[in-house]
């Protein structure tokens, strides 16, 4: 309905979806099209099932896949709490934390080579998202009880 505001979890989900689109559009798309348009590689030189390109480019592909894997999970959780009419500061904080941790995880994945430190930071960001999603699910399940 016109004039209704999205909840914080819904806005966080929208942000997550936009991030999932922006990662390949800005990193993968710019890399591919700059190489194609400069005549460095033909358009068919980027098979979907092969690791080609610079190291950061391959990490970007994996970061995008990570986004795609987690977006449906968050979507189901946000849909569930929306249907249940749950609107709390805790859920707001959890949803925002998921988005911030996702952006952090992707940024570290793309921006830095894989070292013990960067993989630890990435895993921490992933674990924060995982814990927040479990907490959102737990709040929904407790509401059903």
Protein Blocks (a to p, Z undefined) as FASTA:
>chain_A
ZZiacdfklmmmmmmmmmmmmmmmmmmmmmmmmmmmnopacfklmcfkbcedjfklmmmm
mmmmmmmmmmmmmmmmmmmmmmnopacfklmmmmmmmmmmmmmmmmmmmmpccdfklmmm
mmmmmmmmmmmmmmmmmmmmmmmZZ
